[in-house]
Amino acid sequence: MKPEDIRDMSAAEIEARLNELKEEQFKLRFSSSMMEVENNALIGQVRRDIARIKTVLRERELAQNT
């Protein structure tokens, strides 16, 4: 997911996507501990998507305060 795509989303859509990614991350971590994950790179990709979303949320928060 690209930052431009995230910036085009509404706040509600971003929060929903963030919750989905956190749930997916939990499932992947659990599966990884059980040796059921075929693609370990997916865990890192989800983590980076979460970071991108949190960055955009923080940008919006700072823009409102100025």
PQR file of N, CA, C, O and H, with PARSE charges and radii, in Angstrom:
ATOM      1  N   MET A   1       0.849  -1.170   0.000 -0.4000 1.5000
ATOM      2  CA  MET A   1       0.000   0.000   0.000 -0.0000 2.0000
ATOM      3  C   MET A   1       0.896   1.234   0.000  0.5500 1.7000
ATOM      4  O   MET A   1       1.830   1.345   0.794 -0.5500 1.4000
ATOM      5  N   LYS A   2       0.591   2.155  -0.906 -0.4000 1.5000
ATOM      6  CA  LYS A   2       1.405   3.358  -1.037 -0.0000 2.0000
ATOM      7  C   LYS A   2       0.867   4.469  -0.138  0.5500 1.7000
ATOM      8  O   LYS A   2      -0.335   4.540   0.113 -0.5500 1.4000
ATOM      9  H   LYS A   2      -0.168   2.065  -1.551  0.4000 1.0000
ATOM     10  N   PRO A   3       1.754   5.331   0.342 -0.5600 1.5000
ATOM     11  CA  PRO A   3       1.305   6.440   1.196  0.2800 2.0000
ATOM     12  C   PRO A   3       0.283   7.351   0.506  0.5500 1.7000
ATOM     13  O   PRO A   3      -0.609   7.892   1.159 -0.5500 1.4000
ATOM     14  N   GLU A   4       0.413   7.516  -0.810 -0.4000 1.5000
ATOM     15  CA  GLU A   4      -0.554   8.353  -1.532 -0.0000 2.0000
ATOM     16  C   GLU A   4      -1.955   7.761  -1.454  0.5500 1.7000
ATOM     17  O   GLU A   4      -2.941   8.486  -1.323 -0.5500 1.4000
ATOM     18  H   GLU A   4       1.137   7.076  -1.341  0.4000 1.0000
ATOM     19  N   ASP A   5      -2.031   6.432  -1.535 -0.4000 1.5000
ATOM     20  CA  ASP A   5      -3.327   5.755  -1.432 -0.0000 2.0000
ATOM     21  C   ASP A   5      -3.935   5.959  -0.047  0.5500 1.7000
ATOM     22  O   ASP A   5      -5.142   6.153   0.093 -0.5500 1.4000
ATOM     23  H   ASP A   5      -1.230   5.843  -1.642  0.4000 1.0000
ATOM     24  N   ILE A   6      -3.093   5.913   0.958 -0.4000 1.5000
ATOM     25  CA  ILE A   6      -3.570   6.089   2.329 -0.0000 2.0000
ATOM     26  C   ILE A   6      -4.059   7.516   2.538  0.5500 1.7000
ATOM     27  O   ILE A   6      -5.082   7.735   3.187 -0.5500 1.4000
ATOM     28  H   ILE A   6      -2.112   5.755   0.845  0.4000 1.0000
ATOM     29  N   ARG A   7      -3.329   8.490   1.989 -0.4000 1.5000
ATOM     30  CA  ARG A   7      -3.710   9.895   2.158 -0.0000 2.0000
ATOM     31  C   ARG A   7      -5.055  10.206   1.504  0.5500 1.7000
ATOM     32  O   ARG A   7      -5.754  11.127   1.926 -0.5500 1.4000
ATOM     33  H   ARG A   7      -2.498   8.312   1.462  0.4000 1.0000
ATOM     34  N   ASP A   8      -5.418   9.435   0.467 -0.4000 1.5000
ATOM     35  CA  ASP A   8      -6.691   9.648  -0.222 -0.0000 2.0000
ATOM     36  C   ASP A   8      -7.872   9.044   0.531  0.5500 1.7000
ATOM     37  O   ASP A   8      -9.024   9.320   0.197 -0.5500 1.4000
ATOM     38  H   ASP A   8      -4.850   8.687   0.124  0.4000 1.0000
ATOM     39  N   MET A   9      -7.598   8.229   1.538 -0.4000 1.5000
ATOM     40  CA  MET A   9      -8.659   7.569   2.295 -0.0000 2.0000
ATOM     41  C   MET A   9      -9.193   8.490   3.389  0.5500 1.7000
ATOM     42  O   MET A   9      -8.496   9.389   3.859 -0.5500 1.4000
ATOM     43  H   MET A   9      -6.662   8.005   1.809  0.4000 1.0000
ATOM     44  N   SER A  10     -10.441   8.246   3.783 -0.4000 1.5000
ATOM     45  CA  SER A  10     -11.012   9.008   4.895 -0.0000 2.0000
ATOM     46  C   SER A  10     -10.471   8.447   6.208  0.5500 1.7000
ATOM     47  O   SER A  10      -9.874   7.371   6.238 -0.5500 1.4000
ATOM     48  H   SER A  10     -11.006   7.515   3.400  0.4000 1.0000
ATOM     49  N   ALA A  11     -10.686   9.184   7.278 -0.4000 1.5000
ATOM     50  CA  ALA A  11     -10.190   8.759   8.593 -0.0000 2.0000
ATOM     51  C   ALA A  11     -10.812   7.425   9.008  0.5500 1.7000
ATOM     52  O   ALA A  11     -10.130   6.570   9.572 -0.5500 1.4000
ATOM     53  H   ALA A  11     -11.171  10.058   7.253  0.4000 1.0000
ATOM     54  N   ALA A  12     -12.098   7.248   8.730 -0.4000 1.5000
ATOM     55  CA  ALA A  12     -12.773   6.001   9.096 -0.0000 2.0000
ATOM     56  C   ALA A  12     -12.207   4.822   8.305  0.5500 1.7000
ATOM     57  O   ALA A  12     -12.028   3.732   8.848 -0.5500 1.4000
ATOM     58  H   ALA A  12     -12.652   7.943   8.271  0.4000 1.0000
ATOM     59  N   GLU A  13     -11.928   5.046   7.025 -0.4000 1.5000
ATOM     60  CA  GLU A  13     -11.354   3.984   6.201 -0.0000 2.0000
ATOM     61  C   GLU A  13      -9.955   3.614   6.684  0.5500 1.7000
ATOM     62  O   GLU A  13      -9.584   2.440   6.699 -0.5500 1.4000
ATOM     63  H   GLU A  13     -12.073   5.932   6.584  0.4000 1.0000
ATOM     64  N   ILE A  14      -9.189   4.618   7.077 -0.4000 1.5000
ATOM     65  CA  ILE A  14      -7.836   4.365   7.564 -0.0000 2.0000
ATOM     66  C   ILE A  14      -7.883   3.561   8.858  0.5500 1.7000
ATOM     67  O   ILE A  14      -7.127   2.604   9.023 -0.5500 1.4000
ATOM     68  H   ILE A  14      -9.491   5.572   7.065  0.4000 1.0000
ATOM     69  N   GLU A  15      -8.761   3.941   9.771 -0.4000 1.5000
ATOM     70  CA  GLU A  15      -8.878   3.216  11.038 -0.0000 2.0000
ATOM     71  C   GLU A  15      -9.312   1.772  10.800  0.5500 1.7000
ATOM     72  O   GLU A  15      -8.808   0.857  11.451 -0.5500 1.4000
ATOM     73  H   GLU A  15      -9.375   4.719   9.637  0.4000 1.0000
ATOM     74  N   ALA A  16     -10.248   1.562   9.867 -0.4000 1.5000
ATOM     75  CA  ALA A  16     -10.708   0.210   9.562 -0.0000 2.0000
ATOM     76  C   ALA A  16      -9.569  -0.619   8.977  0.5500 1.7000
ATOM     77  O   ALA A  16      -9.383  -1.777   9.350 -0.5500 1.4000
ATOM     78  H   ALA A  16     -10.658   2.305   9.337  0.4000 1.0000
ATOM     79  N   ARG A  17      -8.811  -0.024   8.062 -0.4000 1.5000
ATOM     80  CA  ARG A  17      -7.685  -0.732   7.444 -0.0000 2.0000
ATOM     81  C   ARG A  17      -6.608  -1.051   8.487  0.5500 1.7000
ATOM     82  O   ARG A  17      -6.009  -2.126   8.459 -0.5500 1.4000
ATOM     83  H   ARG A  17      -8.962   0.917   7.759  0.4000 1.0000
ATOM     84  N   LEU A  18      -6.369  -0.120   9.394 -0.4000 1.5000
ATOM     85  CA  LEU A  18      -5.383  -0.342  10.451 -0.0000 2.0000
ATOM     86  C   LEU A  18      -5.795  -1.520  11.329  0.5500 1.7000
ATOM     87  O   LEU A  18      -4.962  -2.356  11.680 -0.5500 1.4000
ATOM     88  H   LEU A  18      -6.855   0.753   9.416  0.4000 1.0000
ATOM     89  N   ASN A  19      -7.064  -1.587  11.680 -0.4000 1.5000
ATOM     90  CA  ASN A  19      -7.559  -2.704  12.493 -0.0000 2.0000
ATOM     91  C   ASN A  19      -7.427  -4.031  11.751  0.5500 1.7000
ATOM     92  O   ASN A  19      -7.064  -5.046  12.346 -0.5500 1.4000
ATOM     93  H   ASN A  19      -7.741  -0.907  11.395  0.4000 1.0000
ATOM     94  N   GLU A  20      -7.726  -4.021  10.435 -0.4000 1.5000
ATOM     95  CA  GLU A  20      -7.583  -5.236   9.633 -0.0000 2.0000
ATOM     96  C   GLU A  20      -6.129  -5.709   9.617  0.5500 1.7000
ATOM     97  O   GLU A  20      -5.847  -6.897   9.777 -0.5500 1.4000
ATOM     98  H   GLU A  20      -8.021  -3.197   9.952  0.4000 1.0000
ATOM     99  N   LEU A  21      -5.221  -4.765   9.421 -0.4000 1.5000
ATOM    100  CA  LEU A  21      -3.806  -5.122   9.353 -0.0000 2.0000
ATOM    101  C   LEU A  21      -3.285  -5.634  10.692  0.5500 1.7000
ATOM    102  O   LEU A  21      -2.485  -6.569  10.729 -0.5500 1.4000
ATOM    103  H   LEU A  21      -5.451  -3.801   9.291  0.4000 1.0000
ATOM    104  N   LYS A  22      -3.730  -5.034  11.785 -0.4000 1.5000
ATOM    105  CA  LYS A  22      -3.299  -5.504  13.104 -0.0000 2.0000
ATOM    106  C   LYS A  22      -3.792  -6.926  13.358  0.5500 1.7000
ATOM    107  O   LYS A  22      -3.071  -7.749  13.922 -0.5500 1.4000
ATOM    108  H   LYS A  22      -4.381  -4.275  11.755  0.4000 1.0000
ATOM    109  N   GLU A  23      -5.023  -7.209  12.937 -0.4000 1.5000
ATOM    110  CA  GLU A  23      -5.566  -8.555  13.100 -0.0000 2.0000
ATOM    111  C   GLU A  23      -4.787  -9.548  12.234  0.5500 1.7000
ATOM    112  O   GLU A  23      -4.465 -10.653  12.670 -0.5500 1.4000
ATOM    113  H   GLU A  23      -5.609  -6.540  12.478  0.4000 1.0000
ATOM    114  N   GLU A  24      -4.492  -9.132  11.002 -0.4000 1.5000
ATOM    115  CA  GLU A  24      -3.725  -9.995  10.109 -0.0000 2.0000
ATOM    116  C   GLU A  24      -2.322 -10.246  10.669  0.5500 1.7000
ATOM    117  O   GLU A  24      -1.808 -11.362  10.589 -0.5500 1.4000
ATOM    118  H   GLU A  24      -4.753  -8.235  10.648  0.4000 1.0000
ATOM    119  N   GLN A  25      -1.713  -9.213  11.230 -0.4000 1.5000
ATOM    120  CA  GLN A  25      -0.386  -9.350  11.819 -0.0000 2.0000
ATOM    121  C   GLN A  25      -0.413 -10.351  12.976  0.5500 1.7000
ATOM    122  O   GLN A  25       0.487 -11.180  13.106 -0.5500 1.4000
ATOM    123  H   GLN A  25      -2.131  -8.307  11.295  0.4000 1.0000
ATOM    124  N   PHE A  26      -1.434 -10.272  13.803 -0.4000 1.5000
ATOM    125  CA  PHE A  26      -1.563 -11.209  14.919 -0.0000 2.0000
ATOM    126  C   PHE A  26      -1.663 -12.644  14.408  0.5500 1.7000
ATOM    127  O   PHE A  26      -0.997 -13.543  14.919 -0.5500 1.4000
ATOM    128  H   PHE A  26      -2.165  -9.598  13.698  0.4000 1.0000
ATOM    129  N   LYS A  27      -2.505 -12.848  13.391 -0.4000 1.5000
ATOM    130  CA  LYS A  27      -2.679 -14.193  12.839 -0.0000 2.0000
ATOM    131  C   LYS A  27      -1.381 -14.715  12.229  0.5500 1.7000
ATOM    132  O   LYS A  27      -1.040 -15.887  12.388 -0.5500 1.4000
ATOM    133  H   LYS A  27      -3.046 -12.117  12.975  0.4000 1.0000
ATOM    134  N   LEU A  28      -0.659 -13.832  11.529 -0.4000 1.5000
ATOM    135  CA  LEU A  28       0.596 -14.254  10.915 -0.0000 2.0000
ATOM    136  C   LEU A  28       1.640 -14.609  11.968  0.5500 1.7000
ATOM    137  O   LEU A  28       2.366 -15.591  11.816 -0.5500 1.4000
ATOM    138  H   LEU A  28      -0.937 -12.880  11.400  0.4000 1.0000
ATOM    139  N   ARG A  29       1.719 -13.823  13.023 -0.4000 1.5000
ATOM    140  CA  ARG A  29       2.677 -14.122  14.092 -0.0000 2.0000
ATOM    141  C   ARG A  29       2.349 -15.450  14.764  0.5500 1.7000
ATOM    142  O   ARG A  29       3.237 -16.248  15.061 -0.5500 1.4000
ATOM    143  H   ARG A  29       1.129 -13.025  13.147  0.4000 1.0000
ATOM    144  N   PHE A  30       1.075 -15.668  14.994 -0.4000 1.5000
ATOM    145  CA  PHE A  30       0.655 -16.919  15.624 -0.0000 2.0000
ATOM    146  C   PHE A  30       0.977 -18.097  14.713  0.5500 1.7000
ATOM    147  O   PHE A  30       1.508 -19.110  15.168 -0.5500 1.4000
ATOM    148  H   PHE A  30       0.353 -15.019  14.752  0.4000 1.0000
ATOM    149  N   SER A  31       0.658 -17.966  13.430 -0.4000 1.5000
ATOM    150  CA  SER A  31       0.941 -19.036  12.475 -0.0000 2.0000
ATOM    151  C   SER A  31       2.438 -19.266  12.331  0.5500 1.7000
ATOM    152  O   SER A  31       2.887 -20.400  12.165 -0.5500 1.4000
ATOM    153  H   SER A  31       0.227 -17.143  13.060  0.4000 1.0000
ATOM    154  N   SER A  32       3.201 -18.193  12.396 -0.4000 1.5000
ATOM    155  CA  SER A  32       4.651 -18.303  12.274 -0.0000 2.0000
ATOM    156  C   SER A  32       5.237 -19.100  13.433  0.5500 1.7000
ATOM    157  O   SER A  32       6.160 -19.893  13.246 -0.5500 1.4000
ATOM    158  H   SER A  32       2.836 -17.272  12.531  0.4000 1.0000
ATOM    159  N   SER A  33       4.705 -18.890  14.614 -0.4000 1.5000
ATOM    160  CA  SER A  33       5.215 -19.623  15.772 -0.0000 2.0000
ATOM    161  C   SER A  33       4.884 -21.108  15.680  0.5500 1.7000
ATOM    162  O   SER A  33       5.559 -21.943  16.283 -0.5500 1.4000
ATOM    163  H   SER A  33       3.955 -18.247  14.766  0.4000 1.0000
ATOM    164  N   MET A  34       3.846 -21.427  14.925 -0.4000 1.5000
ATOM    165  CA  MET A  34       3.451 -22.823  14.744 -0.0000 2.0000
ATOM    166  C   MET A  34       4.070 -23.420  13.479  0.5500 1.7000
ATOM    167  O   MET A  34       3.772 -24.556  13.108 -0.5500 1.4000
ATOM    168  H   MET A  34       3.298 -20.749  14.436  0.4000 1.0000
ATOM    169  N   MET A  35       4.941 -22.637  12.818 -0.4000 1.5000
ATOM    170  CA  MET A  35       5.623 -23.055  11.585 -0.0000 2.0000
ATOM    171  C   MET A  35       4.643 -23.322  10.440  0.5500 1.7000
ATOM    172  O   MET A  35       4.861 -24.238   9.647 -0.5500 1.4000
ATOM    173  H   MET A  35       5.183 -21.715  13.119  0.4000 1.0000
ATOM    174  N   GLU A  36       3.571 -22.538  10.344 -0.4000 1.5000
ATOM    175  CA  GLU A  36       2.567 -22.734   9.306 -0.0000 2.0000
ATOM    176  C   GLU A  36       2.635 -21.671   8.216  0.5500 1.7000
ATOM    177  O   GLU A  36       1.930 -21.779   7.213 -0.5500 1.4000
ATOM    178  H   GLU A  36       3.394 -21.794  10.988  0.4000 1.0000
ATOM    179  N   VAL A  37       3.466 -20.647   8.391 -0.4000 1.5000
ATOM    180  CA  VAL A  37       3.544 -19.570   7.412 -0.0000 2.0000
ATOM    181  C   VAL A  37       4.509 -19.976   6.306  0.5500 1.7000
ATOM    182  O   VAL A  37       5.645 -20.368   6.573 -0.5500 1.4000
ATOM    183  H   VAL A  37       4.038 -20.559   9.206  0.4000 1.0000
ATOM    184  N   GLU A  38       4.043 -19.879   5.051 -0.4000 1.5000
ATOM    185  CA  GLU A  38       4.897 -20.223   3.924 -0.0000 2.0000
ATOM    186  C   GLU A  38       5.765 -19.040   3.506  0.5500 1.7000
ATOM    187  O   GLU A  38       6.898 -19.226   3.061 -0.5500 1.4000
ATOM    188  H   GLU A  38       3.120 -19.561   4.834  0.4000 1.0000
ATOM    189  N   ASN A  39       5.236 -17.824   3.648 -0.4000 1.5000
ATOM    190  CA  ASN A  39       5.952 -16.638   3.197 -0.0000 2.0000
ATOM    191  C   ASN A  39       6.196 -15.716   4.389  0.5500 1.7000
ATOM    192  O   ASN A  39       5.322 -14.938   4.771 -0.5500 1.4000
ATOM    193  H   ASN A  39       4.316 -17.674   4.010  0.4000 1.0000
ATOM    194  N   ASN A  40       7.378 -15.808   4.968 -0.4000 1.5000
ATOM    195  CA  ASN A  40       7.697 -14.997   6.141 -0.0000 2.0000
ATOM    196  C   ASN A  40       7.825 -13.518   5.806  0.5500 1.7000
ATOM    197  O   ASN A  40       7.689 -12.678   6.696 -0.5500 1.4000
ATOM    198  H   ASN A  40       8.089 -16.440   4.658  0.4000 1.0000
ATOM    199  N   ALA A  41       8.081 -13.180   4.552 -0.4000 1.5000
ATOM    200  CA  ALA A  41       8.207 -11.780   4.145 -0.0000 2.0000
ATOM    201  C   ALA A  41       6.882 -11.044   4.309  0.5500 1.7000
ATOM    202  O   ALA A  41       6.861  -9.821   4.443 -0.5500 1.4000
ATOM    203  H   ALA A  41       8.191 -13.862   3.829  0.4000 1.0000
ATOM    204  N   LEU A  42       5.795 -11.775   4.299 -0.4000 1.5000
ATOM    205  CA  LEU A  42       4.477 -11.162   4.453 -0.0000 2.0000
ATOM    206  C   LEU A  42       4.332 -10.501   5.817  0.5500 1.7000
ATOM    207  O   LEU A  42       3.644  -9.488   5.943 -0.5500 1.4000
ATOM    208  H   LEU A  42       5.812 -12.769   4.190  0.4000 1.0000
ATOM    209  N   ILE A  43       4.966 -11.058   6.828 -0.4000 1.5000
ATOM    210  CA  ILE A  43       4.913 -10.476   8.174 -0.0000 2.0000
ATOM    211  C   ILE A  43       5.524  -9.080   8.161  0.5500 1.7000
ATOM    212  O   ILE A  43       4.957  -8.147   8.729 -0.5500 1.4000
ATOM    213  H   ILE A  43       5.525 -11.881   6.726  0.4000 1.0000
ATOM    214  N   GLY A  44       6.665  -8.938   7.522 -0.4000 1.5000
ATOM    215  CA  GLY A  44       7.324  -7.637   7.420 -0.0000 2.0000
ATOM    216  C   GLY A  44       6.545  -6.651   6.584  0.5500 1.7000
ATOM    217  O   GLY A  44       6.521  -5.458   6.885 -0.5500 1.4000
ATOM    218  H   GLY A  44       7.125  -9.696   7.061  0.4000 1.0000
ATOM    219  N   GLN A  45       5.908  -7.140   5.539 -0.4000 1.5000
ATOM    220  CA  GLN A  45       5.114  -6.271   4.676 -0.0000 2.0000
ATOM    221  C   GLN A  45       3.929  -5.693   5.445  0.5500 1.7000
ATOM    222  O   GLN A  45       3.633  -4.504   5.325 -0.5500 1.4000
ATOM    223  H   GLN A  45       5.928  -8.109   5.295  0.4000 1.0000
ATOM    224  N   VAL A  46       3.264  -6.507   6.216 -0.4000 1.5000
ATOM    225  CA  VAL A  46       2.130  -6.044   7.019 -0.0000 2.0000
ATOM    226  C   VAL A  46       2.605  -5.038   8.063  0.5500 1.7000
ATOM    227  O   VAL A  46       1.941  -4.031   8.309 -0.5500 1.4000
ATOM    228  H   VAL A  46       3.504  -7.473   6.313  0.4000 1.0000
ATOM    229  N   ARG A  47       3.749  -5.312   8.670 -0.4000 1.5000
ATOM    230  CA  ARG A  47       4.307  -4.397   9.676 -0.0000 2.0000
ATOM    231  C   ARG A  47       4.606  -3.032   9.053  0.5500 1.7000
ATOM    232  O   ARG A  47       4.326  -1.997   9.659 -0.5500 1.4000
ATOM    233  H   ARG A  47       4.288  -6.131   8.470  0.4000 1.0000
ATOM    234  N   ARG A  48       5.173  -3.030   7.846 -0.4000 1.5000
ATOM    235  CA  ARG A  48       5.478  -1.764   7.175 -0.0000 2.0000
ATOM    236  C   ARG A  48       4.205  -1.021   6.767  0.5500 1.7000
ATOM    237  O   ARG A  48       4.164   0.208   6.829 -0.5500 1.4000
ATOM    238  H   ARG A  48       5.400  -3.871   7.354  0.4000 1.0000
ATOM    239  N   ASP A  49       3.168  -1.751   6.352 -0.4000 1.5000
ATOM    240  CA  ASP A  49       1.890  -1.106   6.021 -0.0000 2.0000
ATOM    241  C   ASP A  49       1.287  -0.438   7.254  0.5500 1.7000
ATOM    242  O   ASP A  49       0.740   0.661   7.160 -0.5500 1.4000
ATOM    243  H   ASP A  49       3.201  -2.749   6.302  0.4000 1.0000
ATOM    244  N   ILE A  50       1.385  -1.092   8.399 -0.4000 1.5000
ATOM    245  CA  ILE A  50       0.889  -0.504   9.646 -0.0000 2.0000
ATOM    246  C   ILE A  50       1.658   0.777   9.951  0.5500 1.7000
ATOM    247  O   ILE A  50       1.067   1.780  10.351 -0.5500 1.4000
ATOM    248  H   ILE A  50       1.829  -1.985   8.475  0.4000 1.0000
ATOM    249  N   ALA A  51       2.964   0.743   9.763 -0.4000 1.5000
ATOM    250  CA  ALA A  51       3.790   1.930  10.018 -0.0000 2.0000
ATOM    251  C   ALA A  51       3.419   3.066   9.072  0.5500 1.7000
ATOM    252  O   ALA A  51       3.377   4.225   9.485 -0.5500 1.4000
ATOM    253  H   ALA A  51       3.444  -0.071   9.438  0.4000 1.0000
ATOM    254  N   ARG A  52       3.151   2.746   7.812 -0.4000 1.5000
ATOM    255  CA  ARG A  52       2.753   3.783   6.850 -0.0000 2.0000
ATOM    256  C   ARG A  52       1.442   4.440   7.269  0.5500 1.7000
ATOM    257  O   ARG A  52       1.304   5.661   7.207 -0.5500 1.4000
ATOM    258  H   ARG A  52       3.186   1.805   7.477  0.4000 1.0000
ATOM    259  N   ILE A  53       0.491   3.630   7.691 -0.4000 1.5000
ATOM    260  CA  ILE A  53      -0.804   4.165   8.105 -0.0000 2.0000
ATOM    261  C   ILE A  53      -0.643   5.049   9.335  0.5500 1.7000
ATOM    262  O   ILE A  53      -1.228   6.130   9.405 -0.5500 1.4000
ATOM    263  H   ILE A  53       0.603   2.638   7.741  0.4000 1.0000
ATOM    264  N   LYS A  54       0.142   4.597  10.298 -0.4000 1.5000
ATOM    265  CA  LYS A  54       0.352   5.401  11.504 -0.0000 2.0000
ATOM    266  C   LYS A  54       1.062   6.708  11.176  0.5500 1.7000
ATOM    267  O   LYS A  54       0.797   7.729  11.810 -0.5500 1.4000
ATOM    268  H   LYS A  54       0.617   3.719  10.242  0.4000 1.0000
ATOM    269  N   THR A  55       1.955   6.690  10.199 -0.4000 1.5000
ATOM    270  CA  THR A  55       2.652   7.906   9.788 -0.0000 2.0000
ATOM    271  C   THR A  55       1.678   8.910   9.195  0.5500 1.7000
ATOM    272  O   THR A  55       1.743  10.096   9.515 -0.5500 1.4000
ATOM    273  H   THR A  55       2.170   5.861   9.684  0.4000 1.0000
ATOM    274  N   VAL A  56       0.778   8.453   8.337 -0.4000 1.5000
ATOM    275  CA  VAL A  56      -0.208   9.349   7.730 -0.0000 2.0000
ATOM    276  C   VAL A  56      -1.146   9.905   8.796  0.5500 1.7000
ATOM    277  O   VAL A  56      -1.496  11.085   8.755 -0.5500 1.4000
ATOM    278  H   VAL A  56       0.724   7.489   8.077  0.4000 1.0000
ATOM    279  N   LEU A  57      -1.553   9.078   9.744 -0.4000 1.5000
ATOM    280  CA  LEU A  57      -2.414   9.563  10.828 -0.0000 2.0000
ATOM    281  C   LEU A  57      -1.707  10.644  11.636  0.5500 1.7000
ATOM    282  O   LEU A  57      -2.324  11.638  12.018 -0.5500 1.4000
ATOM    283  H   LEU A  57      -1.268   8.120   9.778  0.4000 1.0000
ATOM    284  N   ARG A  58      -0.426  10.457  11.894 -0.4000 1.5000
ATOM    285  CA  ARG A  58       0.344  11.456  12.650 -0.0000 2.0000
ATOM    286  C   ARG A  58       0.506  12.741  11.839  0.5500 1.7000
ATOM    287  O   ARG A  58       0.447  13.834  12.403 -0.5500 1.4000
ATOM    288  H   ARG A  58       0.075   9.650  11.584  0.4000 1.0000
ATOM    289  N   GLU A  59       0.709  12.628  10.529 -0.4000 1.5000
ATOM    290  CA  GLU A  59       0.799  13.812   9.671 -0.0000 2.0000
ATOM    291  C   GLU A  59      -0.482  14.631   9.762  0.5500 1.7000
ATOM    292  O   GLU A  59      -0.446  15.857   9.874 -0.5500 1.4000
ATOM    293  H   GLU A  59       0.757  11.741  10.071  0.4000 1.0000
ATOM    294  N   ARG A  60      -1.611  13.937   9.711 -0.4000 1.5000
ATOM    295  CA  ARG A  60      -2.900  14.634   9.793 -0.0000 2.0000
ATOM    296  C   ARG A  60      -3.073  15.305  11.149  0.5500 1.7000
ATOM    297  O   ARG A  60      -3.576  16.425  11.235 -0.5500 1.4000
ATOM    298  H   ARG A  60      -1.641  12.942   9.620  0.4000 1.0000
ATOM    299  N   GLU A  61      -2.658  14.620  12.201 -0.4000 1.5000
ATOM    300  CA  GLU A  61      -2.770  15.178  13.548 -0.0000 2.0000
ATOM    301  C   GLU A  61      -1.927  16.447  13.680  0.5500 1.7000
ATOM    302  O   GLU A  61      -2.381  17.440  14.248 -0.5500 1.4000
ATOM    303  H   GLU A  61      -2.249  13.709  12.131  0.4000 1.0000
ATOM    304  N   LEU A  62      -0.729  16.415  13.167 -0.4000 1.5000
ATOM    305  CA  LEU A  62       0.150  17.584  13.242 -0.0000 2.0000
ATOM    306  C   LEU A  62      -0.363  18.728  12.376  0.5500 1.7000
ATOM    307  O   LEU A  62      -0.209  19.895  12.737 -0.5500 1.4000
ATOM    308  H   LEU A  62      -0.359  15.608  12.706  0.4000 1.0000
ATOM    309  N   ALA A  63      -0.969  18.405  11.239 -0.4000 1.5000
ATOM    310  CA  ALA A  63      -1.505  19.440  10.355 -0.0000 2.0000
ATOM    311  C   ALA A  63      -2.680  20.165  11.010  0.5500 1.7000
ATOM    312  O   ALA A  63      -2.874  21.360  10.786 -0.5500 1.4000
ATOM    313  H   ALA A  63      -1.094  17.458  10.945  0.4000 1.0000
ATOM    314  N   GLN A  64      -3.459  19.454  11.812 -0.4000 1.5000
ATOM    315  CA  GLN A  64      -4.598  20.073  12.488 -0.0000 2.0000
ATOM    316  C   GLN A  64      -4.147  20.998  13.606  0.5500 1.7000
ATOM    317  O   GLN A  64      -4.827  21.978  13.910 -0.5500 1.4000
ATOM    318  H   GLN A  64      -3.301  18.483  11.994  0.4000 1.0000
ATOM    319  N   ASN A  65      -3.018  20.702  14.217 -0.4000 1.5000
ATOM    320  CA  ASN A  65      -2.534  21.494  15.346 -0.0000 2.0000
ATOM    321  C   ASN A  65      -1.852  22.782  14.926  0.5500 1.7000
ATOM    322  O   ASN A  65      -1.650  23.671  15.753 -0.5500 1.4000
ATOM    323  H   ASN A  65      -2.466  19.905  13.971  0.4000 1.0000
ATOM    324  N   THR A  66      -1.494  22.897  13.658 -0.4000 1.5000
ATOM    325  CA  THR A  66      -0.801  24.119  13.226 -0.0000 2.0000
ATOM    326  C   THR A  66      -1.739  25.107  12.601  0.5500 1.7000
ATOM    327  O   THR A  66      -1.314  26.185  12.185 -0.5500 1.4000
ATOM    328  H   THR A  66      -1.658  22.174  12.986  0.4000 1.0000
TER
END
